[in-house]
Amino acid sequence: MRPFVGALQGTATLIATQRNARIFLAAASLPVAMAIWLGVTTHERCALALAIGFVLTAEAFNTGIKFAY
């Protein structure tokens, strides 16, 4: 359970400290809302969630590299 707590704390820190992560989450809310409104299929929702996850992961890696150097 501790790894999940650490991951959630890291995600919260990313969102609290990184402007680009907050902008991305705000921008990602529109496609999510549209997907709900349009009633997209389960596969399409999974693809959307993966795309959002990949971009957020890339932002987290970028932030980690930036702070390491």
N, C-alpha and C positions, 0 to 999 in steps of 0.2 A: 504493500500500500504506500510505503514511503516514496518510491519512485514517482508514483502518480501525483503525490502532493508536491514533490519537487518540480515536476513538469508544469503543474498548474501555477506554482509560484513563479516559475520562469516566464510563463506566458503572461501572467499578470504584470510582471516587471517589464517585459517587452512592450506591452500595450501602454503601461503608465509612463515609460521613459522615451519611447520612440514615436515621433510625430508621423513618420511614414506608415507605421503599423496602424495607427489610429485612422489615418486617411484611407488606407486599404480596407479596413473593416467597415468604415462608413460607405465606401464605394461598393463593397461586396454585399451590402444589405439590399441594394436595388435588384441585382439579379436573383437573390434569394426570394425577395418579395414577389418578383415577377414569376418565378418558378411556382410559388405557392398559388398565386392568382391564376396562372394558366393551367395549373394541374398537370405538370410534367410527370413523366413516368419515373418509376423508381430508379431505373438505370441512369436517366438524365440527372436526377437529383444526386446520385452517387458521383457522377462525373463532375458536377458542379462543386460538391463538397471536396472532392479530391483536388480540383483546380485551386480552390480557395486555400486548402491546406498546404498545397505545394508553394504557393506564393507566400503564405505566412511563415512557412519553414525557411524559405529563401531569405526572408527578411530577418528571421532569427539568426541564421548563419551569418548574414552580413553584419548584423549587430555584434555578434560574438567575435568575428574577425576584427571589426573596427575597434572594439575594446581591448583586444589582445595586443594590438600594436600601437 
